[in-house]
């Protein structure tokens, strides 16, 4: 007999292999095929195996359920959670749109892509540093939760808002642009690694991108925001060389 189950908690091929190994080790199981992308496990067995037995065989981080027995309440809960996250991220989206509009407004009469990107990055840094400065005591603790460098060197979290101000000034006043671009790639690259690790581990932590004044959850939006800045910096650095 063959049954298909939903398996949540898998974030990499290592997780997939672990689930396959644990389930294959069960008595009466003939074959297990696990899909990381579909979050599914197809189990072929010579005898019906209870869902409780399957769950007991897996580490706590993995949850297994019958694919065709997903309750309406679970679906409703996921929808509500998604809406809640979007509502929480509204300030981030609004600020991003405002920065974009200001940068466009500075160049729409005589369009200059290089100037637009430099101004966008400069305004981005100045605005985001402002929110971090609103709570200089609380920001470092939140930032150290996911930034790899801040975890190792605590003082880095303290001076980070001032580094953003400095980079913003360099971009807006066109001072030492190559240096500012290299620092942007390094600093945001390190932070993005931490953000990615947090997202993959499914940790529920606050994003410190807008300080602690606004309670923002760590989501893919944070990753996208940093990635956009890194891509801009790489493009501009190639133009400078």
Beta strands, then each sheet from edge to edge (+ up, - down):
strand 1: 2-8
strand 2: 29-35
strand 3: 40-45
strand 4: 63-66
strand 5: 206-207
strand 6: 216-217
sheet 1: 2+ 3- 1+ 4-
sheet 2: 5+ 6-
end
